[in-house]
Amino acid sequence: MHRTDSGRSLPILDPNVVIRRTTDVLAAYVAGELEDRVHSLAARHTTTPTASIPSRPAPPRHDRSR
């Protein structure tokens, strides 16, 4: 599959091809978004774990040897 490096080319639709892009962003914006993300994750409600299925009791053990 041929890929051109011009900015006007269409993106590749092949999921096996990874395209890496860099963008200049002010550190203040990154810090603000990171802080918002931390607050949103901290505000999520913790769910109680579901009751697990009780395991079957072990079969009775006989002390006789063969």
C-alpha positions in Angstrom: 0.0 0.0 0.0 1.5 3.3 -1.1 1.4 6.2 1.4 2.5 9.7 0.5 3.9 12.1 3.1 2.0 15.1 1.9 -0.4 16.8 4.3 -3.1 16.6 1.7 -3.2 12.8 1.4 -6.1 10.8 2.7 -5.5 8.7 5.9 -4.9 5.0 5.4 -7.9 2.8 6.4 -5.8 -0.3 7.1 -5.9 -1.1 10.8 -2.5 -2.7 10.6 -0.8 0.6 9.8 0.0 3.0 12.6 0.3 6.6 11.8 2.1 8.8 14.3 1.4 12.5 14.5 3.0 15.2 16.7 1.3 18.4 17.7 2.6 21.3 19.7 0.5 22.0 22.8 1.1 24.4 25.6 2.0 22.6 28.8 -0.7 24.6 30.7 -3.4 22.9 28.5 -2.0 19.5 29.1 -1.8 20.1 32.8 -5.4 21.3 32.9 -6.7 18.4 30.9 -4.7 15.9 33.1 -6.2 17.5 36.2 -9.7 17.3 34.8 -9.1 13.6 34.0 -7.8 12.9 37.5 -10.9 14.6 39.1 -13.3 12.7 36.8 -11.7 9.4 37.7 -11.6 10.2 41.4 -15.3 11.1 41.3 -16.4 7.8 39.8 -18.4 5.7 42.2 -16.8 2.5 43.3 -19.1 -0.5 42.7 -19.3 -3.3 45.2 -18.0 -6.6 43.9 -20.7 -9.0 42.9 -21.2 -12.0 45.2 -19.1 -14.8 43.9 -20.5 -18.3 43.3 -19.7 -20.4 46.3 -17.3 -23.2 45.5 -18.4 -26.8 45.7 -17.3 -28.6 48.9 -14.4 -31.0 48.5 -15.4 -34.6 48.1 -15.2 -36.6 51.3 -11.7 -38.0 51.9 -11.2 -41.6 52.8 -8.2 -42.4 54.9 -7.8 -45.9 53.4 -4.8 -46.4 51.2 -4.9 -48.8 48.2 
